[in-house]
């Protein structure tokens, strides 16, 4: 059996649906509120739920716990690793963070989890995911209304660019790895992916000017990119309603983009996706277009 955690989330849901469409696989999903019928109860904050939830699982697709303070994430991930070992899981596929993100504030829990998994009594495959295209799309959609009025897209990118990848592409890789692993195990073989770490960096990088061009095309008016300082970005984020740790992580992304640290130079994505990755610009155009129809008044 394959179990996917966090199927109520974006990435976990895509992976679960992709695996469920594969022929001949026994696939289960896990969520915090699982009812035991449509989904197992897998609550990272309740370690007692995990050993029972992982019972009978051969391949665990461990989708990382997402944004939270580091101590919370470490406790959650440590509980998953311990429970997977106690339940007799044979192989864990973990969604980690790409190497280009080593200097991000979100990197520490991922690297700590990789170390814990390496010492565990089961085989492991690490999927080091690049930053989602939604990072850039979210900035573009948030700026659409303002850009329509002012003709300016302001962001703290400096002159840097960030390599981004479609969440759907990352899900397809996870589906492939988990499927091949389960079939290898069913045939009495160790998985061909055991002990592997795959760098799934995006093949396209975007910067402030790229987003401004998408806004220009979508809004049918010239939009220019205006770099702003990190201090200005911090002031804007302080009034956004985000939790302090979320602001810290967002500023860390901006700082790393400015420093040129988030533009990748190699990736395993193209090898693991025979059809090739999705076009990031298409996703930006679609996201901004949807936002424009919903919230940006037409210009006359």
N, C-alpha and C positions, 0 to 999 in steps of 0.2 A: 504493500500500500504506500501511496505518496500522500503526505499531508502538507498543506500550504497554510502558513500562519497569516494572520492579518488580512483575510480575504474581503473585509469590509473597506479596506483601503484601496487606493488606486492601483499600485503595483501588484499587491497580493491578489486583488480581484482579477486583474488581467491574467496573471499566471494561473490562477485556479480555473478560469474559464478556458484558457488555452489547453491545459492538461485534461480537463473534462471532455474536450472535443477529440482527444486522441483515442484511437481504437484499442480496446483490450487493457486499459489501465483502470486500477482501482484507486480513485482519488477522493480525498476528503479535505474539507476546509475547516479552518479554525478561526474563531473570533472571540472577543472578550465576552460577548453575550450569547455564545452558542447554546442552542437548546438541546443538543445531543442528537437531533434528527436531521435538520438541514445543515447544521454545522456543529462541530465539536466545540466545547468550551475550552478555549486556550487563552487564559488571562495571565500575561507576563507579570502582573502585580500580585498574583495569587499562585505562588509556586506549587501549592497543593493540587491545583487544577492541572498541572502540566504533565506529571508522570502518568496519570490516568488518561489524559488527552492524547499522549503520544503512544499509548499502548497499541501494539500491532503494526506500528509504522516502520517501514523499511527505509524510506527516503523522506527526510524532513526538509522542506523548503522553508528556511528560516528567514523571513522578511524582517529586516531590522526594525527596531521599535520606534524610530522616528524622533522628532524633536522633543527633547525634555532636558532637564538639567543632567549633567554627566553622571552624578551619583545615582540618579533614577535609572538611566539607561544601563549603567554597569550592573546594577542589581537585577534588572530585567533580563539582560543577556546572560549573566552568570546563571540565573535560575533556569533558563532554557537549556544551556549546555549541560548542567547537572542533571536535569530531568530527562534529557535525551539519552544520556548515558545510562541512567537508572532504568529507563524503559526498554533498553535494548535496540534503539535506533541504529541502523547499520551505516547510514550515510547522511550527512547534512550538507545542504547547499545553502550558503549564506550570502545575502545581498549586502555587500560592503561598499566602501567608497573608493573611487579611482585614485591612483597614485598621484595624479596632479593635485589632488585635494589634501595632501599630507600636511600643509600648513594651515588648513582651515580649522576653526574651533570645533567643528563637528567630527574631526578625524580621530581624536583620541579614543572615544568609545569603540569605534570600528577596529582600530588596530589592536586594542586590548582584547576585543572579542575574537579576532583572528588568532591571537596568541592562546586564548583559552581553548578554542576549538582545536588548535594544533596539538594540545596536550590531552585531548579527550580520547575515549576508547572506541572511536568510530572513524570512518573515512570522511574526508571533508573536501568540498570544492568551494572556492571563494570566487564570487562574482563581484569584481570591483567596479561598481556602476559609476559612470560619469554623471555630472549634474544634469538634471532633467531640462529639456527644452522649455518646460513650464516656468523655469526660473526667468528666462528672457521673455517668454510670452506674458508672464504675470506682470513684469515691469511695463511691457508695451501696453497691455490692456488697462492697467492702472493709470497710465499716462494719456490714454486716448482722448478723454474728455478735455483735459487741459491742453493737449497738443492741438486739438481742433479749434480751440479759442485763441491760443497764443502763437501757434506755429513753432513751439519749442518743446523738445524732449530733454528734460534735465535729469541726469543720473551721475552717480559717483564712480563711473567706470574709468575716468581718466582716458588715456589712449589705449587701454588694454582691451583684450577680447577673451571670451570664455568659450571653451568647447562644450557643446551641449548635445544631448542625445534624446531621442524620443523614448518615452516610457514604454511604448508598445514594442520597440526594438529590444529593450532590456527584458521585457516579459517573454518575448519569443526565445531569447537565448536561455532564460531560466527554464522554459518549457522543454527546450531541446535537451539541455543538460539533465534535467530530472527524468525525462522520458528515457533517454539512453541509459542512464544510471539504473533505473528500475528494471529495464529489460536485460541489462547485463547481470544484475543480481538474480533475476528470475532464471537466467541460464546458468547460474552457478559460477559466474565470473565476477571478479572485482571490477568496479566501474572504470571505464577508460578515462573518466574525469577525476578519479581519486587523486588527491594531493595536488591538484592543479589550481592555480590562481590566474583568472582571466581578467585582463585590463579592458574594460568596456567603455573606453573614452569615446566621445563623439568625434566624428570626422569633420564636422563643420564648427567653426568658431564665429561668434557674433560679438560686436561691440556696440557702443552707443550710436555710431553713425549708421550701422546696419539696421538697428531698431528704428531710427529716425526715418530711414528710407522706406521701411515697411509701413510706418505710420503715414508717410507722404502718399504712398500708393493707395493705401486703404481709405484714407480720409479725403483724398482728392484735393489736397492742398500742400504746399511746401512745408515740411517740418525739418528743422535743423536740430542737431545735437548740441547741447550745452553741458559741458562737464561741470560738476559741482564738487565741493570739498567733502571730505568725510565728516567734518564738523557740521556742515549744512545738512548732510544726509542724516546724521544722528539726531539733529533737532527735529527734522521732519518725522523720523521714526518714533521719537518720543511721544508724539501726539497721535500715533497710529492705532493705539490700543493693543499693541503687541506686548507680550511678556518680556521682561528684561533679557532673558536668555535668548529669545528670538531676535531681539535687536542686536545682541552681540554676534550671533551667527550671521545675520544679514550684513552687518558691517564688515565681518571677516571675509565674506564673499567679495564685497566691493574692494576691500583692501588687496586681496589676492589678485583680483582682475587687474587693478591698477599696476600691480607689481609684475604683471606678465606671467604669473604662476599657474593660471588656469587654462592656458592654451596647450592642448595635448599635441604630442608629436608621433605617437604610435598607439595602436589599438588592436585588440583581438576581435573587435566587433565585426569587421568585414569577413573574417574567417568563419565566424560562427553564424553569420547571417548570409547564406548563399545569394539571396535576392538583393542584398545590399541594404544599408540603412535608409530610413525615411528622410526626406528633404526637410531640414529644419526651417527653412524660410517659409515653406508651405504651411507649416504649423503656426508660425508667427502670423502669417497673413490671415489664416482661418480664425485664430484667437482674437486678433484685433478687429477683424470684420464682425465677429459675433458681438464683441463688446460695443462696437460702434453702433450696430443696429439697436442694441438695448438701451444705450445711455447717452449717445452723442447726438445732439440736435442737428438736423440737416442744415446746410448752409445755402443761402439764397443769394 
